[in-house]
Amino acid sequence: MTDHLETKFIHSAGVDKTTGAVNVPIYLSSTFHQESFEKFGPFDYSRSGNPTRLTLEETIAKLEGGTRGFAFASGMAAISSAFMLLSSGDHVLISEDVYGGTYRFITEVLNKFGIDYTFVNMTDLGEMAEAIQPNTKVVYIETPSNPTMNITDIEIAAKLAKANDCLTFVDNTFMTPLYQNPLELGADIVLHSATKFLSGHSDIVAGLAVTKDEELGNRLAFIQNSFGAVLGAQDSYLLIQGIKTLGTRLKQSSESAQAISEYLHKHSLVEEVYYPGFTFHPGHPIHVRQAKGFGAVLSFRLLSKEAAKIFTENLRIPVFAVSLGAVESILSYPATMSHAAMPKEEREKRGITDGLLRLSVGLEHLDDLLADIKQALHKVRQETGELDFLNQR
């Protein structure tokens, strides 16, 4: 009998085999005594392995359907470590509208190691196919993309990558294992900023990676141990606890996100709403085929930077901050937050305009969130004196 994911989230970490404790112990030890002079035990130094972190790594590997899991000190530590599997002279293809931190790493760090890159619109698989070069080794996908929520067909992209002897990396932060399983669709490594939905409480910074096969897992394990950007035992424990409630949290937040998206779409001051739950979203059919839900993140574009500023300053409930995926709703301004590392012309090319806002919907009551958004938009109308967007058209 196979359990549902919601059940696995709670029980994958298991109970402590020594005491029967229902929560894994926090092993706050940097080093471990060895009983034998000639043969060491499973743990020797916590950079190389820690029992609490191992439980987390085994848990995420089970949930993503992979062979090995890895816990890092941040999402960017997981992403950059995965890219360290490459060698000088290699080339990578990256989703055009990718997280700003990933863009910064690709353009300002990875290139220093002699690794070339091309950003492509991965909603167009023809463009992707044309961009593959003889030395392309990795196809890096973010779907839904941040913050414009574009959708890439993981299965087709992975087949194209495999046909050209490339690995496929997928950032699965927005969907989590609850809604999307990239390894089942052909990806080789799935990555998470576990700071977000997997943790869910804005209390830790963490990254996770899962490999599809053992050989690739061994290679990434060597990178993890060599670079040492590992997650500490206490944060590993907190992340295990966060994962236990993921099913309930993400389902409620996603339902609220759908309702808020529909409200914003009908509002005359909103130019556009980006959310894959809309049937008219260009990537909706693909997303429905490869994912089980639409997630709790949406973006929307107001008329101007001034309108975005007024809206933000008058919103009462969501915190105005970087990050996403928490129990509290978080409103972000991508131009100066998540994508500040991206030059203005590159942002605008990707639809990240000065009027764009991103909302990660939390667990507050939907009626309260809608009322708050309504009054903030009313303030925009009052203070800008602008005509409604629909009338301007």
C-alpha positions as CSV (number, residue, x, y, z in Angstrom):
1,M,0.0,0.0,0.0
2,T,1.4,3.4,-1.0
3,D,0.7,6.4,1.3
4,H,-0.3,9.8,0.0
5,L,2.3,12.5,0.0
6,E,0.5,14.3,2.9
7,T,1.1,11.2,5.0
8,K,4.6,10.9,3.9
9,F,5.4,14.5,4.8
10,I,4.6,13.6,8.4
11,H,6.1,10.2,8.7
12,S,9.1,10.0,6.3
13,A,11.5,11.1,9.0
14,G,10.4,8.2,11.2
15,V,10.9,7.9,14.9
16,D,14.1,7.7,16.8
17,K,15.1,4.0,16.8
18,T,16.9,4.2,20.2
19,T,14.3,6.0,22.3
20,G,11.1,5.9,20.2
21,A,10.9,9.7,20.2
22,V,8.5,10.9,17.6
23,N,10.9,13.8,16.7
24,V,14.4,13.2,15.4
25,P,17.1,14.3,18.0
26,I,19.2,17.4,17.3
27,Y,22.8,16.2,17.2
28,L,24.7,19.4,18.2
29,S,28.1,17.9,17.7
30,S,30.8,18.9,15.4
31,T,32.8,15.7,15.8
32,F,32.2,12.0,16.6
33,H,34.2,9.5,18.7
34,Q,35.6,6.6,16.7
35,E,35.6,3.2,18.5
36,S,38.1,1.7,16.1
37,F,41.6,2.8,15.2
38,E,41.3,1.3,11.7
39,K,37.6,1.6,10.9
40,F,35.6,4.7,11.4
41,G,31.8,4.8,12.1
42,P,29.2,6.4,9.8
43,F,29.9,9.9,11.2
44,D,33.2,11.6,11.8
45,Y,32.8,15.4,11.3
46,S,29.5,17.2,10.8
47,R,30.5,18.9,7.6
48,S,30.7,15.4,6.1
49,G,27.6,14.1,7.8
50,N,25.4,14.7,10.7
51,P,22.6,12.3,11.9
52,T,19.9,15.1,12.1
53,R,20.9,16.4,8.6
54,L,21.0,12.8,7.2
55,T,17.4,12.3,8.3
56,L,16.4,15.4,6.5
57,E,18.3,14.4,3.4
58,E,16.8,10.9,3.4
59,T,13.3,12.5,3.8
60,I,13.6,14.9,0.8
61,A,15.0,12.1,-1.3
62,K,11.9,9.9,-0.5
63,L,9.5,12.8,-1.2
64,E,11.1,13.7,-4.5
65,G,11.5,10.0,-5.6
66,G,15.3,10.3,-5.9
67,T,18.3,8.3,-4.7
68,R,20.1,10.8,-2.6
69,G,19.2,14.1,-0.9
70,F,21.5,16.9,0.2
71,A,20.9,19.8,2.7
72,F,22.7,23.0,2.1
73,A,23.0,26.3,4.1
74,S,20.8,28.1,1.5
75,G,18.9,27.7,-1.7
76,M,21.8,29.4,-3.6
77,A,24.3,27.1,-1.9
78,A,22.3,24.1,-3.3
79,I,22.1,25.7,-6.8
80,S,25.8,26.8,-7.0
81,S,27.0,23.4,-5.7
82,A,25.0,21.7,-8.4
83,F,26.6,24.0,-11.0
84,M,30.0,23.0,-9.7
85,L,29.5,19.6,-11.3
86,L,30.5,21.4,-14.5
87,S,34.0,22.0,-15.9
88,S,35.8,24.8,-17.6
89,G,34.7,25.0,-21.3
90,D,31.1,23.7,-20.6
91,H,28.0,25.6,-21.6
92,V,24.6,25.8,-19.8
93,L,21.1,26.8,-20.9
94,I,19.1,28.7,-18.3
95,S,15.4,29.7,-18.2
96,E,15.3,33.4,-19.3
97,D,13.1,34.5,-16.4
98,V,15.0,33.0,-13.6
99,Y,15.4,34.0,-9.9
100,G,17.7,37.0,-9.6
101,G,20.2,35.2,-7.3
102,T,20.6,32.5,-9.9
103,Y,21.0,35.1,-12.6
104,R,23.8,36.8,-10.6
105,F,25.6,33.5,-9.9
106,I,25.5,32.5,-13.6
107,T,26.6,35.9,-15.0
108,E,29.1,37.0,-12.3
109,V,30.5,33.9,-10.7
110,L,30.1,30.8,-13.0
111,N,31.6,32.6,-16.0
112,K,34.8,33.2,-14.0
113,F,35.4,29.4,-14.2
114,G,35.3,29.4,-17.9
115,I,31.7,28.1,-18.1
116,D,29.6,29.8,-20.8
117,Y,25.8,30.3,-20.6
118,T,22.8,31.2,-22.7
119,F,19.4,32.5,-21.4
120,V,16.5,31.2,-23.4
121,N,12.7,31.4,-23.4
122,M,12.0,27.8,-22.3
123,T,8.3,28.2,-23.1
124,D,9.5,27.9,-26.7
125,L,11.1,24.5,-27.0
126,G,12.2,25.3,-30.5
127,E,14.3,28.2,-29.3
128,M,15.7,25.9,-26.6
129,A,16.7,23.3,-29.2
130,E,18.4,25.9,-31.4
131,A,20.4,27.2,-28.4
132,I,21.9,23.8,-27.5
133,Q,25.6,23.8,-28.4
134,P,28.1,20.9,-28.7
135,N,29.5,21.8,-25.2
136,T,26.1,22.2,-23.5
137,K,26.1,20.1,-20.4
138,V,23.1,21.4,-18.3
139,V,19.6,22.6,-19.0
140,Y,18.4,24.6,-16.0
141,I,14.7,25.1,-15.6
142,E,12.6,27.1,-13.3
143,T,8.9,26.4,-13.6
144,P,6.7,28.2,-12.7
145,S,9.3,31.0,-13.2
146,N,10.0,33.8,-10.8
147,P,8.2,36.2,-10.8
148,T,6.2,36.0,-14.1
149,M,5.1,32.4,-13.7
150,N,6.0,31.1,-17.1
151,I,5.7,27.4,-17.6
152,T,8.3,25.0,-19.1
153,D,7.4,21.5,-20.2
154,I,9.8,19.6,-18.0
155,E,9.3,16.2,-19.7
156,I,9.9,17.4,-23.2
157,A,12.8,19.7,-22.1
158,A,14.4,16.7,-20.3
159,K,14.1,14.5,-23.3
160,L,15.7,17.2,-25.5
161,A,18.5,17.5,-22.9
162,K,19.0,13.8,-22.8
163,A,19.2,13.5,-26.6
164,N,22.0,16.0,-26.4
165,D,23.8,14.3,-23.5
166,C,22.9,17.1,-21.1
167,L,21.7,17.0,-17.5
168,T,18.5,18.7,-16.5
169,F,18.3,20.7,-13.3
170,V,14.8,21.9,-12.1
171,D,14.2,24.5,-9.4
172,N,11.0,23.2,-7.7
173,T,10.8,25.8,-5.0
174,F,7.3,27.1,-5.9
175,M,5.6,23.8,-6.4
176,T,7.4,21.5,-3.8
177,P,7.0,17.7,-4.0
178,L,3.3,18.1,-3.1
179,Y,2.5,19.5,-6.5
180,Q,5.4,18.7,-8.8
181,N,7.9,15.9,-9.1
182,P,10.5,16.8,-11.7
183,L,12.6,13.6,-11.3
184,E,9.5,11.6,-12.5
185,L,9.4,13.8,-15.5
186,G,13.0,13.1,-16.5
187,A,15.0,15.7,-14.6
188,D,18.4,14.6,-13.1
189,I,18.6,17.0,-10.1
190,V,15.7,18.8,-8.4
191,L,16.6,21.9,-6.3
192,H,14.7,23.8,-3.6
193,S,15.1,27.0,-1.6
194,A,13.8,25.2,1.4
195,T,13.7,28.6,3.2
196,K,10.3,28.9,1.5
197,F,7.4,26.5,1.4
198,L,9.2,23.5,2.8
199,S,10.1,25.3,6.0
200,G,7.1,27.6,5.9
201,H,7.8,29.8,8.9
202,S,10.4,32.4,7.9
203,D,12.7,31.1,10.6
204,I,15.5,29.4,8.7
205,V,17.6,29.7,5.5
206,A,18.1,26.3,3.8
207,G,18.6,24.6,0.4
208,L,17.9,21.1,-0.7
209,A,18.9,19.0,-3.7
210,V,17.9,15.5,-4.8
211,T,19.6,13.4,-7.5
212,K,17.9,10.9,-9.7
213,D,20.7,8.3,-9.8
214,E,23.4,7.1,-7.4
215,E,26.4,8.1,-9.6
216,L,25.3,11.7,-9.9
217,G,24.6,11.6,-6.1
218,N,28.1,10.5,-5.4
219,R,29.5,13.4,-7.5
220,L,27.3,15.9,-5.7
221,A,28.2,14.5,-2.3
222,F,31.9,15.1,-3.1
223,I,31.0,18.7,-4.0
224,Q,29.0,19.2,-0.9
225,N,31.7,17.9,1.4
226,S,34.4,19.9,-0.5
227,F,32.6,23.2,-0.4
228,G,31.1,22.7,3.1
229,A,28.0,24.9,2.7
230,V,26.0,22.4,4.7
231,L,22.9,22.9,6.8
232,G,23.3,22.9,10.6
233,A,21.7,20.3,12.8
234,Q,19.2,22.7,14.5
235,D,18.0,24.1,11.2
236,S,17.8,20.6,9.8
237,Y,15.5,19.7,12.7
238,L,13.3,22.8,12.1
239,L,13.0,22.0,8.4
240,I,11.9,18.5,9.2
241,Q,9.2,20.0,11.4
242,G,8.2,22.4,8.6
243,I,7.8,19.6,6.0
244,K,5.4,17.8,8.3
245,T,2.8,20.5,7.8
246,L,3.5,21.3,4.2
247,G,0.4,19.5,2.8
248,T,-2.1,21.5,4.8
249,R,-0.3,24.8,4.5
250,L,0.3,24.8,0.8
251,K,-3.3,23.6,0.0
252,Q,-4.9,26.4,1.9
253,S,-2.5,29.1,0.6
254,S,-3.0,27.9,-2.9
255,E,-6.8,28.1,-2.7
256,S,-6.5,31.6,-1.4
257,A,-4.0,32.5,-4.1
258,Q,-6.5,31.4,-6.8
259,A,-9.2,33.5,-5.3
260,I,-7.0,36.6,-5.0
261,S,-5.7,36.1,-8.5
262,E,-9.3,36.1,-9.8
263,Y,-10.1,39.2,-7.9
264,L,-7.1,41.1,-9.1
265,H,-7.7,40.0,-12.7
266,K,-11.1,41.7,-12.6
267,H,-9.9,44.9,-11.0
268,S,-9.6,47.9,-13.3
269,L,-6.4,49.2,-11.8
270,V,-4.5,45.9,-12.4
271,E,-2.9,45.6,-15.9
272,E,-2.1,41.9,-15.7
273,V,-2.0,39.0,-13.3
274,Y,0.4,36.1,-13.6
275,Y,-0.9,32.9,-12.1
276,P,-0.9,29.4,-13.7
277,G,-4.3,28.6,-12.3
278,F,-6.0,30.7,-15.0
279,T,-7.3,28.6,-17.8
280,F,-6.2,31.3,-20.2
281,H,-2.6,31.3,-18.9
282,P,-0.4,30.3,-21.9
283,G,1.2,27.5,-19.9
284,H,-1.9,26.3,-18.2
285,P,-2.3,23.0,-20.2
286,I,1.3,22.0,-19.7
287,H,1.2,22.9,-16.0
288,V,-2.0,20.8,-15.5
289,R,-0.3,17.9,-17.1
290,Q,2.9,18.0,-15.0
291,A,1.7,19.4,-11.7
292,K,-1.1,18.7,-9.2
293,G,-1.7,22.3,-8.1
294,F,-1.1,25.9,-9.0
295,G,0.8,27.1,-5.9
296,A,0.5,30.1,-3.6
297,V,2.5,32.7,-5.5
298,L,1.2,35.2,-8.0
299,S,2.4,38.4,-9.5
300,F,0.5,41.4,-10.8
301,R,1.3,44.6,-12.6
302,L,0.0,48.0,-11.6
303,L,0.1,51.1,-13.8
304,S,3.4,52.5,-12.4
305,K,6.0,52.5,-9.8
306,E,4.1,55.2,-7.9
307,A,1.0,53.0,-7.9
308,A,3.0,50.0,-6.6
309,K,4.5,52.2,-3.9
310,I,1.1,53.5,-2.7
311,F,-0.4,50.0,-2.8
312,T,2.5,48.6,-0.7
313,E,2.4,51.4,1.9
314,N,-1.3,51.0,2.4
315,L,-1.5,47.2,2.6
316,R,-2.0,46.2,6.2
317,I,-1.7,42.4,6.5
318,P,1.1,41.0,4.3
319,V,4.6,41.9,5.3
320,F,6.7,43.8,2.7
321,A,9.8,41.7,2.5
322,V,12.0,39.4,0.4
323,S,11.3,35.7,0.4
324,L,8.0,33.7,0.1
325,G,6.3,30.5,1.1
326,A,5.6,31.4,4.8
327,V,2.5,31.2,7.0
328,E,2.3,35.0,6.7
329,S,1.6,36.5,3.4
330,I,4.6,38.3,1.9
331,L,4.5,41.1,-0.7
332,S,7.7,41.7,-2.7
333,Y,8.8,44.3,-5.2
334,P,10.9,42.2,-7.6
335,A,12.7,45.2,-9.2
336,T,14.5,46.0,-6.0
337,M,14.2,42.7,-4.1
338,S,14.4,39.2,-5.8
339,H,15.7,40.6,-9.1
340,A,17.7,43.6,-7.9
341,A,20.9,41.8,-9.3
342,M,19.4,41.9,-12.8
343,P,20.0,45.1,-14.9
344,K,16.9,47.2,-15.6
345,E,16.9,46.4,-19.3
346,E,17.2,42.7,-18.6
347,R,14.3,42.9,-16.1
348,E,12.0,44.7,-18.4
349,K,12.8,42.3,-21.2
350,R,11.5,39.6,-18.9
351,G,8.3,41.5,-18.0
352,I,9.7,42.6,-14.6
353,T,8.5,46.2,-14.8
354,D,8.5,49.0,-12.2
355,G,4.8,48.3,-11.5
356,L,5.2,44.6,-10.9
357,L,4.5,43.1,-7.4
358,R,4.8,39.5,-6.3
359,L,2.5,38.1,-3.6
360,S,3.1,34.9,-1.7
361,V,-0.2,34.1,0.0
362,G,-0.1,32.8,3.5
363,L,-2.6,31.3,5.9
364,E,-4.5,34.4,6.9
365,H,-8.3,34.3,6.4
366,L,-9.1,34.9,2.7
367,D,-11.8,37.5,3.5
368,D,-9.3,39.5,5.5
369,L,-6.7,39.4,2.7
370,L,-9.2,40.4,0.0
371,A,-10.6,43.3,2.1
372,D,-7.0,44.5,2.7
373,I,-6.2,44.3,-1.0
374,K,-9.4,46.1,-1.9
375,Q,-8.7,49.0,0.4
376,A,-5.1,49.4,-0.8
377,L,-6.2,49.5,-4.4
378,H,-8.8,52.1,-3.4
379,K,-6.0,54.2,-2.0
380,V,-4.1,53.9,-5.3
381,R,-7.1,55.3,-7.1
382,Q,-7.5,58.1,-4.7
383,E,-3.9,59.2,-4.5
384,T,-2.8,58.8,-8.2
385,G,-5.9,60.4,-9.7
386,E,-5.4,58.1,-12.6
387,L,-8.2,56.7,-14.7
388,D,-8.9,53.0,-14.4
389,F,-6.7,50.8,-16.6
390,L,-9.7,49.5,-18.5
391,N,-10.8,53.0,-19.4
392,Q,-7.3,54.0,-20.5
393,R,-7.4,51.2,-23.0
